[in-house]
Amino acid sequence: MIDISDIDVFLGLDVGTGEHHATAVTAAGKKALDKRLSNSEPKLREVFTKRQAKHSLVLVVVDQPASIGALPLAVARTMGCPVAYLPGLTMRRIADLYPGEAKTDARDAFIIADAARSTPHTLRAIETDDETVAELEMLVGFDDDLATEANRLSNRLRGLFTQVHPHLERVLGPRMQHPAVLALLERCGSPAQIRQAGRREITNLLRPKAPRMAARPTEDIFTALDEQTVVVPGTEAAALIAPGLARSLTAVLDQRRLLEKRLDELLKTHPLSRS
């Protein structure tokens, strides 16, 4: 249970996307603040500073510790305020004990503050583990978005080559997200451009990204090029589109690799990884 014996005032925040409602209740149960404030660091600092000046030790309590509640908690911590949160289910149960049925931000903020004062056992401390999980959830969600985008771009590239040169697509398609293939397509966006570059240049282009196997893909590519002699309508347009798609896909995959490193770091620091 969170120790509230030294707390002078309990500041409840019903957090919102653009604005929060703040209600402060003293240890004696007297309301000391009841106002809306924007979700910005200067406004939050102003409110916390005034409460600290009047009441010394301020406990800041929110109903959502992640997402829209992250900034108030971060500001409060930097100012030396202890922080906690009241779980949503617990708050709904406690709310039934308070007069009034209308759900308003002001009423919720008061309930959060007063519950912290009168029933501190209902509060949850915000530990480093909680922050790690919140960051993991955000990063994993973003990685899901990037994976979807990578698949979309990859499929778009495969679709282009399926239309203009199916033989070449059968060689490049399964490897479309390989850095060597993307480096090739950023430079040579059409079958004609690849052929014009020649085997040696294509091998040199692939080698930095695929040092052990650059020669083999080159042979596969030129074998596929020899399978088709006609130029399909749309080939010139594909030559303009493919390099841009390849660059976009490269950027997305680079972002995923950066995220993977950060996710590994977070997982290594989480207590469950050491158990």
C-alpha positions as CSV (number, residue, x, y, z in Angstrom):
1,M,0.0,0.0,0.0
2,I,1.2,3.5,-0.8
3,D,2.2,5.5,2.3
4,I,0.2,8.7,2.5
5,S,1.2,9.7,6.0
6,D,3.3,12.7,4.8
7,I,1.1,13.8,2.0
8,D,-0.3,17.3,2.4
9,V,-2.6,17.4,-0.6
10,F,-4.0,14.8,-3.1
11,L,-4.3,16.0,-6.7
12,G,-6.6,13.9,-8.8
13,L,-6.4,14.2,-12.6
14,D,-9.1,13.0,-14.8
15,V,-6.9,12.9,-17.9
16,G,-8.0,13.8,-21.4
17,T,-6.5,14.1,-24.8
18,G,-6.3,17.9,-24.9
19,E,-7.3,18.8,-21.4
20,H,-7.4,17.4,-17.9
21,H,-9.6,18.2,-15.0
22,A,-7.7,18.7,-11.8
23,T,-9.1,18.5,-8.3
24,A,-7.0,18.8,-5.2
25,V,-8.1,17.6,-1.8
26,T,-6.3,18.3,1.5
27,A,-5.5,15.6,4.1
28,A,-8.5,17.0,6.0
29,G,-10.8,16.4,3.1
30,K,-11.1,20.1,2.0
31,K,-11.2,20.8,-1.7
32,A,-8.3,23.1,-2.6
33,L,-8.5,23.2,-6.3
34,D,-11.1,22.4,-9.0
35,K,-10.2,23.5,-12.6
36,R,-9.5,22.4,-16.1
37,L,-6.0,22.6,-17.5
38,S,-4.5,21.9,-20.9
39,N,-2.3,18.9,-21.5
40,S,0.9,20.9,-21.7
41,E,4.1,20.9,-19.6
42,P,3.9,24.7,-18.7
43,K,0.3,24.5,-17.5
44,L,1.0,21.3,-15.5
45,R,4.1,22.8,-13.9
46,E,2.2,25.9,-13.0
47,V,-0.5,23.9,-11.2
48,F,2.0,21.6,-9.4
49,T,4.2,24.5,-8.4
50,K,1.3,26.4,-6.8
51,R,0.1,23.3,-4.9
52,Q,3.7,22.6,-3.7
53,A,4.0,26.2,-2.5
54,K,0.8,26.0,-0.5
55,H,0.8,22.4,0.7
56,S,4.4,21.1,0.3
57,L,4.1,17.4,-0.5
58,V,1.6,16.7,-3.3
59,L,0.5,13.3,-4.4
60,V,-0.5,13.3,-8.1
61,V,-3.0,10.6,-9.0
62,V,-4.3,9.8,-12.5
63,D,-6.8,7.3,-13.9
64,Q,-4.7,6.3,-16.8
65,P,-0.9,6.0,-16.3
66,A,-0.1,5.5,-20.0
67,S,-1.0,7.3,-23.2
68,I,-2.8,10.5,-22.3
69,G,-1.7,10.3,-18.7
70,A,2.0,9.9,-19.4
71,L,2.9,13.7,-19.6
72,P,1.3,14.7,-16.3
73,L,3.1,11.9,-14.5
74,A,6.5,12.7,-16.1
75,V,6.1,16.4,-15.2
76,A,5.1,15.5,-11.6
77,R,8.1,13.2,-11.2
78,T,10.6,15.8,-12.4
79,M,9.1,18.2,-9.8
80,G,9.5,15.8,-7.0
81,C,5.8,14.9,-6.6
82,P,5.0,11.3,-5.7
83,V,2.7,9.7,-8.3
84,A,0.1,6.9,-8.4
85,Y,-2.9,5.8,-10.3
86,L,-6.4,4.6,-9.6
87,P,-7.3,1.6,-11.7
88,G,-10.4,2.1,-13.8
89,L,-12.4,-0.8,-12.4
90,T,-11.7,0.3,-8.9
91,M,-12.7,3.8,-9.6
92,R,-16.0,2.7,-11.1
93,R,-16.8,0.8,-7.9
94,I,-15.8,3.6,-5.7
95,A,-17.8,6.1,-7.7
96,D,-21.0,4.3,-6.7
97,L,-20.3,5.5,-3.1
98,Y,-20.3,9.1,-4.0
99,P,-23.5,11.2,-4.5
100,G,-24.6,12.1,-8.0
101,E,-25.0,9.8,-11.0
102,A,-23.9,12.1,-13.8
103,K,-20.4,11.2,-15.0
104,T,-18.5,14.5,-15.4
105,D,-14.8,15.2,-15.5
106,A,-15.0,17.3,-12.4
107,R,-16.7,14.5,-10.5
108,D,-14.2,11.9,-11.6
109,A,-11.3,14.1,-10.7
110,F,-12.7,14.6,-7.2
111,I,-13.3,10.9,-6.8
112,I,-9.7,10.1,-7.8
113,A,-8.3,12.7,-5.3
114,D,-10.6,11.7,-2.4
115,A,-10.1,8.0,-3.0
116,A,-6.4,8.5,-2.8
117,R,-6.9,10.4,0.5
118,S,-9.5,8.1,2.2
119,T,-8.7,4.6,0.6
120,P,-5.0,4.6,-0.3
121,H,-5.0,0.8,-0.5
122,T,-6.9,1.2,-3.8
123,L,-4.0,3.0,-5.4
124,R,-1.3,1.4,-7.5
125,A,2.2,2.6,-7.5
126,I,3.7,3.4,-10.9
127,E,6.9,1.3,-11.1
128,T,9.6,1.2,-13.7
129,D,8.1,-2.1,-14.9
130,D,4.9,-0.3,-15.7
131,E,6.8,2.3,-17.7
132,T,8.7,-0.4,-19.6
133,V,5.5,-2.2,-20.5
134,A,3.9,1.0,-21.7
135,E,6.9,1.7,-23.9
136,L,6.9,-1.9,-25.2
137,E,3.2,-1.6,-26.1
138,M,3.8,1.6,-28.0
139,L,6.8,0.3,-29.8
140,V,5.2,-3.0,-30.7
141,G,2.1,-1.2,-32.0
142,F,4.3,1.0,-34.2
143,D,6.2,-2.1,-35.4
144,D,2.9,-3.7,-36.4
145,D,2.2,-0.6,-38.5
146,L,5.6,-0.7,-40.1
147,A,5.2,-4.5,-40.8
148,T,1.9,-3.8,-42.5
149,E,3.5,-1.0,-44.6
150,A,6.5,-3.1,-45.5
151,N,4.1,-5.8,-46.8
152,R,2.1,-3.3,-48.7
153,L,5.2,-1.8,-50.4
154,S,6.7,-5.3,-51.1
155,N,3.4,-6.5,-52.7
156,R,3.2,-3.3,-54.8
157,L,6.7,-3.9,-56.1
158,R,5.9,-7.6,-56.8
159,G,2.7,-6.5,-58.6
160,L,4.7,-4.2,-60.8
161,F,7.1,-6.8,-61.9
162,T,4.4,-9.5,-62.3
163,Q,2.8,-7.2,-64.8
164,V,5.8,-6.1,-66.8
165,H,8.2,-9.1,-66.4
166,P,6.9,-12.2,-64.6
167,H,10.1,-14.1,-65.1
168,L,12.1,-11.4,-63.2
169,E,9.4,-11.2,-60.5
170,R,9.9,-14.9,-59.8
171,V,13.5,-14.2,-59.1
172,L,13.2,-11.0,-57.2
173,G,9.8,-11.4,-55.6
174,P,10.6,-13.9,-52.9
175,R,13.6,-11.7,-51.9
176,M,11.9,-8.4,-52.3
177,Q,12.7,-7.3,-48.7
178,H,16.4,-8.2,-48.9
179,P,18.6,-5.1,-48.8
180,A,20.5,-6.3,-51.9
181,V,17.4,-6.5,-54.0
182,L,16.2,-3.1,-52.8
183,A,19.6,-1.6,-53.6
184,L,19.3,-3.0,-57.1
185,L,15.8,-1.6,-57.6
186,E,16.7,1.8,-56.2
187,R,19.3,2.1,-59.0
188,C,17.7,0.1,-61.8
189,G,13.9,0.2,-61.8
190,S,13.2,-1.7,-65.1
191,P,14.4,-4.9,-66.9
192,A,16.0,-2.8,-69.5
193,Q,18.0,-0.7,-67.0
194,I,19.2,-3.9,-65.3
195,R,20.3,-5.4,-68.6
196,Q,22.0,-2.1,-69.6
197,A,24.0,-2.1,-66.4
198,G,25.5,-5.5,-67.2
199,R,26.5,-8.4,-65.0
200,R,29.6,-6.9,-63.5
201,E,27.9,-3.7,-62.3
202,I,24.9,-5.6,-61.0
203,T,27.2,-8.0,-59.0
204,N,29.1,-5.0,-57.6
205,L,25.8,-3.4,-56.7
206,L,24.5,-6.5,-54.9
207,R,27.8,-7.5,-53.2
208,P,27.8,-4.9,-50.3
209,K,24.4,-6.2,-49.2
210,A,24.9,-9.8,-50.0
211,P,28.7,-10.4,-49.9
212,R,28.5,-14.3,-50.0
213,M,26.0,-14.7,-52.7
214,A,26.2,-11.7,-55.1
215,A,27.2,-13.7,-58.1
216,R,24.4,-16.3,-57.9
217,P,21.5,-13.7,-57.9
218,T,23.1,-11.9,-60.8
219,E,23.0,-15.1,-62.9
220,D,19.4,-15.8,-61.9
221,I,18.5,-12.2,-62.8
222,F,20.0,-12.3,-66.3
223,T,18.6,-15.8,-66.9
224,A,15.2,-14.4,-66.2
225,L,15.8,-11.4,-68.4
226,D,16.6,-13.8,-71.3
227,E,13.3,-15.5,-70.9
228,Q,11.3,-12.5,-72.1
229,T,12.0,-10.5,-75.3
230,V,8.9,-8.4,-75.6
231,V,8.3,-5.1,-73.8
232,V,5.0,-5.1,-72.0
233,P,2.9,-1.8,-71.9
234,G,3.5,0.0,-68.6
235,T,7.2,-1.0,-68.4
236,E,8.3,2.6,-68.6
237,A,5.9,3.7,-65.9
238,A,7.1,0.9,-63.7
239,A,10.7,2.1,-64.2
240,L,9.7,5.4,-62.7
241,I,7.7,3.9,-59.8
242,A,9.9,1.0,-58.7
243,P,12.9,3.0,-57.4
244,G,10.7,5.2,-55.2
245,L,8.9,2.2,-53.8
246,A,12.2,0.5,-53.1
247,R,13.5,3.5,-51.3
248,S,10.3,3.7,-49.2
249,L,10.5,0.0,-48.3
250,T,14.2,0.4,-47.4
251,A,13.3,3.2,-45.0
252,V,10.5,1.2,-43.4
253,L,12.8,-1.8,-42.9
254,D,15.5,0.4,-41.4
255,Q,13.0,1.7,-38.9
256,R,12.0,-1.8,-38.0
257,R,15.6,-2.7,-37.3
258,L,16.0,0.3,-35.1
259,L,12.9,-0.7,-33.2
260,E,14.1,-4.2,-32.8
261,K,17.2,-3.0,-31.1
262,R,15.2,-0.9,-28.7
263,L,12.8,-3.7,-28.0
264,D,15.6,-6.0,-27.2
265,E,17.1,-3.4,-24.8
266,L,13.7,-3.0,-23.0
267,L,13.1,-6.8,-22.8
268,K,16.6,-7.3,-21.2
269,T,15.9,-4.8,-18.5
270,H,12.5,-6.1,-17.6
271,P,12.5,-8.3,-14.4
272,L,10.7,-11.2,-16.1
273,S,13.6,-11.6,-18.5
274,R,15.9,-12.2,-15.5
275,S,13.6,-14.7,-13.7
